[in-house]
Amino acid sequence: MTRASSGPADDARLPLRARERLKAVVFDANAYGKARPDLRHLKRLAGRLAAIGIETWVPEPVSWEWAEHVARDWQAVKNAARQERDGMKRAGLKVDVPTVHYSSRDTVIDTVLTNLNAIPHVKIIPLSGDSATAGLKDQVLQQEPAKLKGDVKTGASDSAWLRDVLARVSPEEIVVVSSDGDVKRAFRAWRKPVPLILKREKLRQTLFDVTVDDGHAQSSIVRYLLDRLPVGNLDGGGEGAAFDIGPILGLESAISRETDGDGTSSSVYGASVTRLVALAGLYDVSVEHGVPDDAQDTLEPEESPGHTRPDELGSAQHDVAYATAFFLAEGEATIQTLLHDGDPEVSAIHYDNILVRAQLSFRFTDGAITAVAAEADATALLAQGAYDDDDDALSALAEALTCVPGLDLDTDFSSSDLSAKIRGVQAQVSVEMKRDGGDWTLSVALWHSNSSGGDLDLDGEVEVMCSYDPDSWWGGSRDGFQGPDAYQVSVYATDLPGNHGVWSVPAWVIDRIDWSTFDSDETA
């Protein structure tokens, strides 16, 4: 096992960024050949798809067609057996009466539909009245996708269930499992984009043979975390849990250092981080490939293990990505202050300027994140709002900006105007800086590529101001001296996440980028 990026994917594979937009795999009646379902295969497939966040849909007319064809098979077997028994009786042989499991054709149909509905993660898409009417109209009037088979008009079923599917998703959000061209004909007739249409034996290599490299892991992790933030349940269990970052240490010490020297005698206890507000940075992403599955496979094994079927799904692929993440956070602490008259005063104080650093691992199954774990104890500190020197404040901002994934910005700010692309997404950051002695103002603008491919569109701007605080000078003008925290930093922007000083800037940038468009070949 190595931590490395793999080579380019096979042409048959669906790029991760395209697969991550999928909402469902939809089954046509002929997906399993002559309209007879393989419920064992369907169960395995639905379980694998659910693990990567994709639903399995069977339109109601498709389920009816499957059930009717199985009932037809049952009738054929029953009739054939009766004919053979009659022939044996005429020859003078005694024939045992076979056990009858199903009393009628309707019982067979009901059993097939019941078995189908009982499969975990399979959703039956109900037929709506409007779609049924439209489908029947297509068939009667022979409007595409309806057609003639001999002298028989057909196509109402496909027309109806496709309409119900499109009422729920757009074409690029589905994969249709089909073995003929009727679905493609329907979309072309309706002048809609044709979805990805696959034969059953192509599902594994297209949807599950994926390569998780550092870039895709990074974008997947960012989206995974953004989708779950803010979060208040930090232990990873119970209602409202999003992910577990492990124990968070250091907050009590950070608060104690802040209260030291304020002229009071204080004790801090019960300090804890109560809420993660936003993602402020992600770096040091690496991927370990081919990690063994640490959980027992709950899916049924493939039939005939010595024989490989074309549609066999194989084992799930597991990778682990490691990353360090910064979170803007909130917390609280109980502070006991000893007043001058000796009476203690106890206060519960809320803090909205906490920064949490966490080392995490993300388990990928078939290219999708399925679990998160803490690799070490997380650490918390209080985000600074003031610095001893203006250059210290600028260095702190530079450090924070380097944690924006994919941003390669010249953070020594040697020029008053800088710009840099964010790798993998169609976005760019520009920086404009103005100095006035020790004071400075720095504007960070985020730009996105537009659909026309012309000039970039401004998405928003955040302004950071660093100014000298005259009250930080202690004593008179001749015999005084400079105290700490001489330069105050303020951050201004629309929808600014929290009160976290310079760390609010990368959080603002990360939150405004569309990470679902990530493309490892994109240079913005």
Steps between C-alpha positions, in 0.01 A plus 500: 500500500635840404393858542509630147294626212400244239512544125213601275177306517388256234279652229207285615505655846275786592706791636451544873371855458233370258411205721464725803219686321301178457189458712366168374551193283171425323404156368324443170293182467756339269796569731513129590455363152151374418328716763564253784663657807801363686407615850818359652713715270270798554542470877879501477501790257259710707717445809817605318330806352355604836851493648608770254184707534316390184144369508363202305169565326257255343206678333166345590414397139838323481420305817164400352666383180755297695227338708286421194789333318584286804132404525511402133802278574313344793203425275727346235672276756166399649346413162809310387505295819130414461554375147792282608301353791207418272734318261648295784153410628392380157801270505371345821747666734421637841578870516540696823304821518758786522488747783331820388662807660284755322129454452455736207664736256393796715676344800824479301471866397432610858795296627742651247386853586524428873853361462602803295360746754684320781848561350687760708590825320274428200240772442190433293410815303119514495317558174315832501168557328636778280790288379272202434271719289791653307653157438173354373452801273850448354418135428158562345621790284832325431702796625858418588616314699198280411542261207347203323604140562343332204145633506502564876543850640746512793692753706248629755688345791842647414350840422316506833775389736763718335276803561470410868878465529557838333256660742751414775843549340674648198648264237861555612407383851407144400639186340245285318565125485358382169587265215321672211478844341146596606611722789742692278226545238268645762746763619587602146133526408442724802811706414656431838861408580545124478603351836773242538347169383683181593456131458505311828844350442651851468387619843802386699772648280307824449378570854732311733844475337612843618834658583521727803800729452610787723306764306169313496544401863557864593188626320290211635613571857424871467149430371441232761589739782317801353182293461507422874599837642408664728472216750442498874522126572875443510526148640396330176203317653133553564249727332646786300847348480695595189855373551736429785822703531601338829582669832575874473777614732659833583203734534524532878869589477434751222232677705722500809780669306256765380376578852852515648614856557154658493532608862271235645554164662311255281460126467375336182328163496250308290624654173365317196438547130125487443463565129698485176391794288693485173790337319798737498767287337613160376854389422744206504258274311637155414332179386566139598369262235378142528418509871345173628135513599484515879131411510331173419327516162130481577402448137434153374791344307485467125350180368735238350828644635697283258324655202525871419183650357523808274283700742685391816565799727812368671627627834475860609815710466626672816740796528587727791586869467681685778467876546543782751199728531443837667153586629353823628328412825310623803522388860443585861682498830426561865721770651529566870634844581618598849392859561689753713275439802575130482161384372517275191291573192415209270406566138425280199670668204424435133791515252439554129865526394631144534717331237519118500770299325416133434689214339243278331475194279224451244408152386396475135292205380473479123613863486251646750567602860330253733674566834711762680736439791736709711867412459606703806354727765375827353635826641317826567629855535353847502525681168695821540342837443814704572875466439817657638615604154328577169722248319394233749139565406584475130690175554204353686270586209747347254512177702122481506470549123746217429241263649248566222514176295659554160589867552859584401527865601824693545439562868801721560280775349802652328266661247199716574294304245509120490282228351505122498283221365351231719602166353220272387215753507408793281585762759769758561606714794638852464659707776542876518699654784545860615741620770502813709798479731443201725132485412387300201182393322483182296206408273449138392266453203363169371429465128324225307510407132172568323316278253600718204868442567571873499610724784476368854197589713553647846347273764579711805765683697632491856702785653761468775609814685801523731531823700710621790326529837624816681378358831764226472766757596553486873607810691587847378638600164851542641525232767245246374549180306320291244265237638389176329224464240580835341336424164130415487367292211143529373337295222198614299290308244148389424413168666825492694514177706568584864733734686829325435735772378712417196375139498158626395653583160585145380170376643317763295687398182451124550129537566436697178668256259298237313716198581268263311654630175846376594704378204862398546576637152334836570731800521215754543 
